[in-house]
Amino acid sequence: MNARLNTHTSGSEVRRYPPKPNQVYYFGTCLIDLFYPEAGLHGIQLLEREGVQVIYPERQSCCGQPAFNSGYDKESQTVAAAQIDAFPENLPIVVPSASCAGMIRRHYPELFKATPLESAAAEFAARTFELTEFLVHVCKVQLQDKGQPVKVVAHHSCSAQRHAKVADCGNQLIGQLRNVSHMTQERGHECCGFGGTFAVKSPAISNAMVQDKCDSLVNTRAELLVTGDCGCMMNISGALEKRKDKLPAKHLATFLWERTQ
Amino acid sequence: MTTPRATTMHKELRVAETKDLQSRIQEALQDQELRSNFRGAMDFLTAKRASVLPDAAEFDAWRSEGEAIRHRCLQKLPELLEQFEAAATTNGVRVHWAETADQANEIILGIMQSHNAKRMVKGKSMASEETGLNHFLEAHGIEALETDMGEYIVQLDQSQPSHIIMPAIHKNKQQIAKLFEQKVGVDYTEDVDKLIGIGRQILREKFAEADVGLSGVNFAVAETGTLCLVENEGNGRMSTTIPPVHIALCGIEKVVETLQDIPPLLRLLTRSATGQEITTYFNMINGPRQTNEPDGPREVHVVLLDNGRSRIYADQQLQQTLRCIRCGACMNHCPVYSRIGGHAYGSTYPGPIGQVVSPQLWGIEKSGALTQACSLNGACRDACPVNIPLPDLIRRLRHEGNDLTATSQTPGKGSQRKTLEAISWRLWAWLSTSPKLYRLFLRAAGRFRLLAPRKLGAWTEYRTAPRPAAESLHELAKKHLEKNYE
């Protein structure tokens, strides 16, 4: 074994993107499936509008990240293997969540290292794309803003910024919308405190983090919060609501779709 | 010889009981002064670091180089250690090997006793914090005085460092002024220069009186036997040159192959640690005073400390822990550390690197809970000058904590396992791999959404509960995609 295989080499890797395909798979993710299905559907519609046919495999469930991050590798592996099995054809897999896309891209190869699924996992990871990344780099989408002027603030998840490295794509898409003022939050790079089971295992720290995040978002005086990750959205919106702050939140897919209708 | 009591005492000071982790965190979060001290200091340090970094691409090239050097040296570590021992011995340095913290303390005590030495001045050394040296020596009637200003403050306060580079960063100048007034007996002054002047005056005398000077080591060079020491206050140079005996305490992972390895690591270290292009002092110590030299110590000893490092070394993934050059950038950038500060971790090594090092040095049973105080946000990994994948290692150690059959030799593996939690994950895996059952669950959650619990333990203490959607994405996609839902 080579220790350098485990090494994270930051920034320097550049992803090569394929030409726009006719068909893609869609991996909805468990949080969207259960709590924010509209966002998932809007992601599908954005892809369809670009002339890409979307296939939704029925047998999909969760990428396995919750167990993985909690250190339950075997359970995570079982669930991840089921996803690899559910997307058999060699089609790009589009995921409307940087967190899940990051899990697949970065951790599937590691999770299945030295197992019979090693090459399948690497191949699965290689054809996985986060939604905004796919829209920008593969579809080369050009959005026509049809909405009223609005001030929005974007929260990019830690996965979007540091793991899947797709925060720029989200910003680019928002930037294409003419009537949208994109506000900047203070400490935008900082974690909202979700972290999956972290929020319940270290509730006090998680709360301190989300309170600060709410403050910096509210301070922008934006009318709407947009984010590409439903974990962050659930955390931030839940805290804002508890504080009785009025800052509605939408998944980026919903926001982009609604404004371009 | 060590009394059993002394050993137990200094051990307990090194790692506070982890069962109190949550209450220490709560306490820290409620201390507004502490929080503002840390927030201010971390903002200052991160901004200062950013101001001396080259553009992202060049910095990435620098740290890839740093990573490669550390990786190469670790790959050759056993032979480099032997090479270092031979070269240092040729230079007239006496090399000692300590397998455990207690052995290191005993060796240092032995050297002091052989000189009938009673007074030690110390340059900054985290390794000596790790071994609990000060308390051990005190229990043997030896004064061990910290001479780094931050360490001096912490010692006056009978406390512990809260940061590996800035030991007293948890205190603001008003608190330090009060401490000096009470413990040193000087008039209250918030004038930082005056406070430093007071400290310096006291320490100058101590340097002159000391029998032994102890220091840490930033890099030990195998090819030449050179000990490198990076510092800003000059106390490191004084501790290693004025007393007649110099003892350097050095973790075995600190060895690099050649002098050429130093500049690339040094430029990463000083920028990452204090946002400096170079520190005020960079000491290279080759050996004791030679016959034609007017000053310097008559004896130089180096104590090579293992204390669990060989065990860490044995695991290919965990070995990356040992790449660390102790710059502290991971804690400066950590959203958890910047809110709770270093003491809440209850370990010599706080912050992300501490969450990785502590369970491996002191066992998962004692320090494993630390790995939970992390949202895996990755800010530390992005800041690390030698690309240590800290979140991956934290996650790995969570796994070690849950799994008795885990592959590493980390002591206490499986000790964090909670039966209910383990069963929940197994159920979750079963549900997530049974497509029909999973869809049934989604449908049920949607149909009975109004019955969804409004209280979800810790989650709803600070947030409202999310409510399942009436129709899941599976259902929406089926209607929308028709035949392409397959």
Chai-1 contact restraints between the chains, C-beta under 6 A:
chainA,res_idxA,chainB,res_idxB,connection_type,confidence,min_distance_angstrom,max_distance_angstrom,comment,restraint_id
A,M1,B,Q316,contact,1.0,0.0,6.0,A-B,restraint_1
A,A3,B,Q316,contact,1.0,0.0,6.0,A-B,restraint_2
A,A3,B,Q319,contact,1.0,0.0,6.0,A-B,restraint_3
A,N6,B,Q317,contact,1.0,0.0,6.0,A-B,restraint_4
A,H8,B,R381,contact,1.0,0.0,6.0,A-B,restraint_5
A,H8,B,N387,contact,1.0,0.0,6.0,A-B,restraint_6
A,H8,B,P389,contact,1.0,0.0,6.0,A-B,restraint_7
A,G11,B,A56,contact,1.0,0.0,6.0,A-B,restraint_8
A,G11,B,D60,contact,1.0,0.0,6.0,A-B,restraint_9
A,S12,B,D60,contact,1.0,0.0,6.0,A-B,restraint_10
A,G28,B,L473,contact,1.0,0.0,6.0,A-B,restraint_11
A,I32,B,L473,contact,1.0,0.0,6.0,A-B,restraint_12
A,D33,B,S472,contact,1.0,0.0,6.0,A-B,restraint_13
A,D33,B,L473,contact,1.0,0.0,6.0,A-B,restraint_14
A,L34,B,P468,contact,1.0,0.0,6.0,A-B,restraint_15
A,F35,B,P466,contact,1.0,0.0,6.0,A-B,restraint_16
A,P37,B,A469,contact,1.0,0.0,6.0,A-B,restraint_17
A,P37,B,S472,contact,1.0,0.0,6.0,A-B,restraint_18
A,P37,B,L473,contact,1.0,0.0,6.0,A-B,restraint_19
A,P37,B,L476,contact,1.0,0.0,6.0,A-B,restraint_20
A,G40,B,L473,contact,1.0,0.0,6.0,A-B,restraint_21
A,L41,B,L476,contact,1.0,0.0,6.0,A-B,restraint_22
A,I55,B,N484,contact,1.0,0.0,6.0,A-B,restraint_23
A,Y56,B,A477,contact,1.0,0.0,6.0,A-B,restraint_24
A,Y56,B,L481,contact,1.0,0.0,6.0,A-B,restraint_25
A,Y56,B,Y485,contact,1.0,0.0,6.0,A-B,restraint_26
A,R59,B,P435,contact,1.0,0.0,6.0,A-B,restraint_27
A,S61,B,S432,contact,1.0,0.0,6.0,A-B,restraint_28
A,S61,B,Y438,contact,1.0,0.0,6.0,A-B,restraint_29
A,C62,B,S432,contact,1.0,0.0,6.0,A-B,restraint_30
A,A67,B,W425,contact,1.0,0.0,6.0,A-B,restraint_31
A,N69,B,L376,contact,1.0,0.0,6.0,A-B,restraint_32
A,G71,B,R398,contact,1.0,0.0,6.0,A-B,restraint_33
A,G71,B,H399,contact,1.0,0.0,6.0,A-B,restraint_34
A,G71,B,N402,contact,1.0,0.0,6.0,A-B,restraint_35
A,Y72,B,W425,contact,1.0,0.0,6.0,A-B,restraint_36
A,D73,B,H399,contact,1.0,0.0,6.0,A-B,restraint_37
A,E75,B,W425,contact,1.0,0.0,6.0,A-B,restraint_38
A,E75,B,A429,contact,1.0,0.0,6.0,A-B,restraint_39
A,T78,B,A429,contact,1.0,0.0,6.0,A-B,restraint_40
A,T78,B,T433,contact,1.0,0.0,6.0,A-B,restraint_41
A,V79,B,A429,contact,1.0,0.0,6.0,A-B,restraint_42
A,V79,B,S432,contact,1.0,0.0,6.0,A-B,restraint_43
A,V79,B,T433,contact,1.0,0.0,6.0,A-B,restraint_44
A,A82,B,T433,contact,1.0,0.0,6.0,A-B,restraint_45
A,C158,B,N377,contact,1.0,0.0,6.0,A-B,restraint_46
A,C158,B,G378,contact,1.0,0.0,6.0,A-B,restraint_47
A,R162,B,G378,contact,1.0,0.0,6.0,A-B,restraint_48
A,R162,B,D382,contact,1.0,0.0,6.0,A-B,restraint_49
A,E190,B,P335,contact,1.0,0.0,6.0,A-B,restraint_50
A,C191,B,P335,contact,1.0,0.0,6.0,A-B,restraint_51
A,C191,B,S375,contact,1.0,0.0,6.0,A-B,restraint_52
A,C191,B,N377,contact,1.0,0.0,6.0,A-B,restraint_53
A,G195,B,S375,contact,1.0,0.0,6.0,A-B,restraint_54
A,G195,B,L376,contact,1.0,0.0,6.0,A-B,restraint_55
A,F198,B,S375,contact,1.0,0.0,6.0,A-B,restraint_56
A,V200,B,A458,contact,1.0,0.0,6.0,A-B,restraint_57
A,V200,B,W459,contact,1.0,0.0,6.0,A-B,restraint_58
A,K201,B,Q372,contact,1.0,0.0,6.0,A-B,restraint_59
A,S202,B,Q372,contact,1.0,0.0,6.0,A-B,restraint_60
A,S202,B,A373,contact,1.0,0.0,6.0,A-B,restraint_61
A,P203,B,A458,contact,1.0,0.0,6.0,A-B,restraint_62
A,A204,B,I25,contact,1.0,0.0,6.0,A-B,restraint_63
A,A204,B,Q26,contact,1.0,0.0,6.0,A-B,restraint_64
A,A204,B,L29,contact,1.0,0.0,6.0,A-B,restraint_65
A,I205,B,V336,contact,1.0,0.0,6.0,A-B,restraint_66
A,N207,B,Y462,contact,1.0,0.0,6.0,A-B,restraint_67
A,A208,B,L29,contact,1.0,0.0,6.0,A-B,restraint_68
A,A208,B,R339,contact,1.0,0.0,6.0,A-B,restraint_69
A,M209,B,P335,contact,1.0,0.0,6.0,A-B,restraint_70
A,M234,B,P466,contact,1.0,0.0,6.0,A-B,restraint_71
A,G238,B,R463,contact,1.0,0.0,6.0,A-B,restraint_72
A,G238,B,T464,contact,1.0,0.0,6.0,A-B,restraint_73
A,A239,B,Y462,contact,1.0,0.0,6.0,A-B,restraint_74
A,A239,B,R463,contact,1.0,0.0,6.0,A-B,restraint_75
A,E241,B,T464,contact,1.0,0.0,6.0,A-B,restraint_76
A,K242,B,R463,contact,1.0,0.0,6.0,A-B,restraint_77
A,K242,B,T464,contact,1.0,0.0,6.0,A-B,restraint_78
